[in-house]
Amino acid sequence: MTETSWPWPSGAATGIGSLPGTDAVEAQRIILGELPDLPYLPELPARGPGADLIGRTAGLLVELPVELYAGQWRVAGRPGRDLKRAHDLMERDLDQLTEQAEGYTGPVKIQAAGPWTLAAGIDLPIGGRLLRDPGAVRDLTGSLAEGLRAHVTEVRRRLPGATVLLQLDEPSLPTVLAGRVPTESGLGAYRVVQTETARSALRTVIDAVGTPVLVHCCAPDVPLELIRTAGARAIALDLALLRDLDPLGEVIDAGLGVFAGAVPTRPPAAGRVPTSAQVADRVRLVWGRLGFPRARLGQQVVVTPACGLAGATPEYTRAVFAACRDAGRRLAEG
């Protein structure tokens, strides 16, 4: 196994991104209280357009304004009220992070959509996804890289003692690579994006931001080697969706960190949140099947929920975070 150091403490736990509700003050308070070793800037999509994954990230793009049209984000001729709303929501969230995390000196995570999820989720002005136009995708990638570099710089300015981690959310990456993104008619699909093209766009963003990057993809067919070779420091995935452990073992051996989604985003049928011991055992089971030394588990793996928690209740959210936090500490103990 490759020897390396990690930009998070041993036994860390964190969340993926979204939380239920619309109260940014309370959401940030919960995160800082329950996930003290690796807190993050929460996303509250229930607030509406501009708080969703695509709109929130599109608000960070440089010289590429967007707007809502018939419920879909598309490239606009000039900035308008939809973009202003996205900017205002982000500013409020950053203000809460700055106020509540004042003096914080550990790692802090922020999230944004990656270039391929944006390309599959934003329309061209003439219709159809940006994904259909390779030139538009290149422009989008450059704009995103510049915008995220500025975003990371702003978070560092607000929390000068913290180490910023950037999470790129790429739920659409496997469907982009497989040519399964449907056209607007639903009768066809957009072209297959070649692996090297996808890797190049991810690397452009990762190289630009000047901070450690992890890529989140909760799909059964996560392109692990592509993500590793694009320069990511870690992959965030849902353990329940893993089918073949060999590719995961290969990237772990090559030095990729793992944000292991080990707790369901909704309460199980029995209605109980798994205990921290059960969560830790689930992560240990996968690690053990891969054959890696247990001594490295608490360092290389961060415990998380399976995905975002926007559909959960506040009570379940708190319980999930507590289970992840305590499971991470159990893993650090061996």
C-alpha positions in Angstrom: 0.0 0.0 0.0 1.2 3.5 -0.9 2.5 5.5 2.1 0.9 8.9 2.3 -0.6 11.5 4.6 -4.2 12.6 4.6 -5.8 16.0 4.8 -8.2 14.9 7.5 -7.5 13.5 11.0 -7.6 9.8 11.8 -11.1 8.6 12.7 -12.8 11.4 10.9 -16.5 11.4 9.9 -18.4 13.9 7.8 -21.6 14.3 5.7 -22.0 14.3 2.0 -23.8 17.7 1.4 -27.5 18.1 1.6 -29.6 18.4 4.7 -33.4 18.7 5.3 -35.1 22.0 5.9 -34.4 25.6 5.1 -32.6 27.0 8.3 -29.0 27.6 7.4 -28.2 28.6 11.0 -29.5 25.4 12.5 -27.9 23.2 9.8 -24.5 24.7 10.3 -24.9 24.3 14.1 -25.8 20.6 13.8 -22.8 20.0 11.6 -20.2 21.7 13.8 -21.7 20.0 16.9 -21.9 16.5 15.5 -19.0 16.4 13.1 -16.2 18.3 14.8 -13.3 16.6 13.1 -14.4 17.3 9.5 -17.4 19.8 9.3 -18.7 21.0 6.0 -20.7 23.8 4.4 -24.3 22.3 4.2 -26.6 22.5 1.2 -30.4 23.0 1.8 -32.1 22.3 -1.5 -35.6 22.7 0.1 -35.0 26.5 -0.2 -35.7 26.2 -3.9 -33.9 27.2 -7.1 -30.4 28.3 -6.5 -30.0 26.0 -3.5 -30.1 22.9 -5.7 -26.9 21.2 -6.7 -26.9 22.5 -10.3 -28.0 26.0 -9.5 -25.8 26.4 -6.5 -22.7 25.5 -8.5 -23.8 27.4 -11.6 -23.8 30.5 -9.4 -20.0 30.1 -9.0 -19.3 30.0 -12.7 -17.2 32.9 -14.1 -18.6 34.8 -17.2 -21.1 32.0 -17.9 -24.5 33.2 -16.5 -27.4 30.9 -16.2 -31.1 31.3 -15.7 -34.2 29.1 -15.1 -36.5 28.4 -18.0 -39.4 26.0 -17.5 -37.8 24.6 -14.4 -34.5 23.9 -16.2 -31.2 25.7 -15.8 -29.8 27.0 -19.1 -27.0 29.4 -20.3 -28.3 33.0 -20.3 -27.2 36.1 -22.2 -26.6 38.0 -19.1 -27.0 37.7 -15.3 -30.5 37.9 -14.0 -32.6 37.4 -10.8 -32.1 33.6 -10.8 -28.4 33.9 -10.7 -28.6 36.7 -8.0 -30.7 34.4 -5.8 -28.1 31.6 -6.1 -25.4 34.2 -5.2 -27.4 35.5 -2.2 -28.0 32.0 -0.8 -24.4 31.1 -1.0 -23.4 34.3 0.6 -25.7 33.7 3.5 -24.4 30.2 4.0 -20.8 31.4 4.0 -21.7 34.1 6.5 -23.0 31.3 8.8 -19.9 29.2 8.4 -17.7 32.2 9.1 -19.7 33.2 12.2 -20.1 29.7 13.8 -16.7 28.3 12.9 -14.7 31.4 13.9 -11.3 30.3 15.2 -11.6 26.8 13.7 -8.3 25.3 12.7 -9.0 21.9 11.3 -10.2 20.7 7.8 -13.5 21.9 6.4 -15.3 20.6 3.4 -17.2 22.4 0.7 -19.1 20.8 -2.2 -19.9 21.7 -5.8 -21.1 19.8 -8.9 -18.3 18.5 -11.2 -18.0 19.5 -14.8 -19.8 16.4 -16.3 -22.8 16.6 -14.0 -23.1 20.3 -14.9 -22.7 19.6 -18.6 -25.5 17.0 -18.3 -27.7 19.3 -16.2 -27.5 22.7 -17.9 -29.1 23.5 -21.3 -27.7 25.5 -24.2 -29.6 28.7 -25.1 -30.9 26.9 -28.2 -31.9 23.8 -26.3 -30.3 20.5 -25.5 -27.8 19.9 -22.8 -24.3 21.5 -22.9 -23.1 17.9 -23.2 -24.0 17.9 -26.9 -21.4 20.6 -27.7 -17.7 19.7 -26.9 -16.7 23.4 -27.2 -19.4 24.4 -24.7 -18.1 21.7 -22.3 -14.6 23.1 -22.6 -15.9 26.6 -21.8 -17.9 25.3 -18.9 -14.9 23.4 -17.5 -12.7 26.5 -17.6 -15.4 28.7 -16.1 -16.0 26.1 -13.3 -12.2 25.8 -12.6 -11.9 29.6 -12.2 -15.0 29.9 -10.1 -14.1 27.1 -7.7 -10.6 28.5 -7.3 -12.2 31.8 -6.2 -14.6 30.0 -4.0 -11.9 28.1 -2.2 -9.9 31.3 -1.8 -13.0 33.0 -0.2 -13.5 30.2 2.3 -9.8 30.4 3.2 -10.2 34.1 3.7 -13.1 33.6 6.0 -11.5 30.7 8.0 -7.8 31.5 7.8 -6.8 28.7 10.2 -8.7 25.9 8.4 -7.7 23.5 5.6 -10.2 23.5 2.8 -11.3 20.2 1.1 -13.3 20.5 -2.1 -15.8 17.7 -2.9 -16.9 17.5 -6.6 -20.3 15.8 -6.9 -20.4 13.7 -10.1 -23.6 11.6 -9.9 -23.9 11.9 -13.7 -20.3 10.8 -14.6 -21.1 7.1 -15.1 -24.1 7.8 -17.4 -22.0 10.4 -19.4 -19.3 7.8 -19.9 -21.8 5.2 -21.0 -23.7 7.4 -23.3 -26.9 7.1 -21.3 -27.8 10.8 -20.7 -31.2 11.1 -22.5 -31.9 13.9 -25.0 -34.7 16.3 -24.3 -37.2 14.3 -26.3 -36.4 11.2 -24.3 -36.1 9.2 -27.5 -32.3 9.2 -27.7 -29.2 9.7 -25.7 -26.1 12.0 -26.0 -22.8 10.7 -27.4 -20.5 8.7 -25.3 -17.8 10.8 -23.7 -14.4 9.1 -24.0 -12.5 8.3 -20.8 -9.6 10.5 -21.6 -11.9 13.5 -22.3 -13.7 13.0 -19.0 -10.4 12.6 -17.1 -9.0 15.8 -18.8 -11.9 17.9 -17.7 -11.8 16.6 -14.1 -8.1 17.2 -14.0 -8.5 20.8 -15.3 -10.7 21.6 -12.3 -8.7 19.6 -9.8 -5.4 21.2 -10.8 -6.9 24.7 -10.8 -8.4 24.9 -7.3 -5.2 24.5 -5.3 -6.6 22.4 -2.5 -7.2 18.6 -2.0 -10.2 17.3 -4.0 -12.5 14.3 -3.5 -15.0 13.2 -6.0 -18.4 11.9 -4.8 -20.3 9.5 -7.0 -23.1 7.3 -5.5 -23.6 4.9 -8.4 -22.8 1.1 -8.8 -20.3 1.8 -11.6 -18.1 4.5 -10.2 -15.1 5.0 -12.6 -12.5 4.7 -9.8 -9.3 4.6 -11.8 -10.4 7.6 -13.9 -11.0 9.6 -10.7 -7.7 8.6 -9.2 -5.7 9.4 -12.3 -7.5 12.8 -12.6 -5.7 13.8 -9.4 -8.4 13.3 -6.8 -7.2 12.5 -3.2 -10.3 10.5 -2.3 -13.5 9.0 -3.6 -16.9 9.2 -1.8 -19.2 6.3 -2.5 -22.1 4.2 -1.2 -20.8 0.9 0.2 -24.2 -0.7 -0.5 -23.8 -0.2 -4.2 -20.4 -1.8 -4.5 -20.5 -4.9 -6.8 -16.8 -5.6 -7.5 -14.3 -4.9 -4.8 -11.2 -5.4 -6.9 -11.2 -1.9 -8.6 -11.7 -0.3 -5.1 -8.8 -2.3 -3.7 -6.6 -1.2 -6.6 -7.2 2.5 -6.1 -6.9 2.2 -2.3 -3.5 0.5 -2.8 -2.5 3.3 -5.1 -3.2 5.8 -2.3 -6.8 7.0 -2.9 -8.7 7.9 0.3 -12.2 6.6 0.7 -15.3 8.4 2.1 -17.3 5.3 2.9 -21.0 5.8 2.8 -22.1 3.4 5.5 -25.4 4.6 6.9 -28.7 4.7 4.8 -30.0 8.1 4.0 -33.5 7.1 5.2 -34.4 5.0 8.3 -34.4 1.3 7.6 -37.6 -0.7 7.9 -37.0 -1.4 11.5 -37.0 2.4 12.1 -33.7 2.4 14.0 -30.5 4.1 13.0 -27.6 1.6 13.0 -25.4 1.9 16.0 -21.9 3.2 15.8 -20.6 -0.3 16.4 -22.7 -1.6 13.5 -21.5 1.2 11.2 -17.8 0.5 12.1 -18.3 -3.2 11.6 -19.7 -2.6 8.1 -16.7 -0.6 7.1 -14.3 -3.1 8.7 -16.0 -5.9 6.8 -15.3 -4.3 3.4 -11.7 -3.3 4.4 -11.1 -6.8 5.7 -12.3 -8.4 2.4 -9.9 -6.2 0.6 -7.1 -7.5 2.7 -5.6 -4.2 3.9 -4.0 -3.8 7.4 -6.5 -2.6 10.0 -4.0 -0.1 11.2 -4.5 2.1 8.1 -8.3 1.9 8.2 -8.9 4.9 10.5 -6.4 7.0 8.6 -7.4 6.3 4.9 -11.2 6.0 5.4 -13.7 8.7 6.5 -17.1 7.5 7.6 -20.2 9.2 6.0 -23.9 8.7 5.3 -24.5 6.8 2.0 -25.5 10.1 0.3 -27.1 13.4 1.0 -29.8 13.7 3.7 -32.2 16.2 2.2 -35.0 13.6 2.4 -34.4 12.7 6.0 -35.9 14.1 9.2 -33.8 16.4 11.4 -33.9 13.8 14.1 -32.6 11.1 11.8 -29.9 13.4 10.5 -28.5 14.0 14.0 -28.6 10.3 14.8 -26.8 9.5 11.5 -24.1 12.0 12.1 -23.6 10.8 15.7 -23.3 7.2 14.4 -20.8 8.2 11.8 -18.7 10.2 14.2 -18.5 7.5 16.8 -17.9 4.8 14.2 -14.9 6.8 12.9 -13.5 7.0 16.4 -13.9 3.3 16.8 -12.0 2.7 13.5 -9.2 4.9 14.7 -8.8 2.8 17.8 -8.3 -0.3 15.7 
